[in-house]
Amino acid sequence: MCWRLCQRHLMFKNDSPIKPIKTKRENTIQNLKLKKLKENLEKSVFEREKSPNPYSDYGTNR
């Protein structure tokens, strides 16, 4: 799944016009944002696994 998405993403990137190269500062900011997103995602998954009913936030009871 991810692999197909990545392939599609790469093809899409090749079709798009060449973007100006980002400055180091912009890249750092983007990397920090991505890192924060990833941490939040991992935290939410961890919280869900910790809860007694891991599917409660999906509205289904199993």
Residue pairs with C-beta under 8 A, 6 or more apart in sequence:
22 30
48 54
48 57
53 61
53 62
55 61
55 62
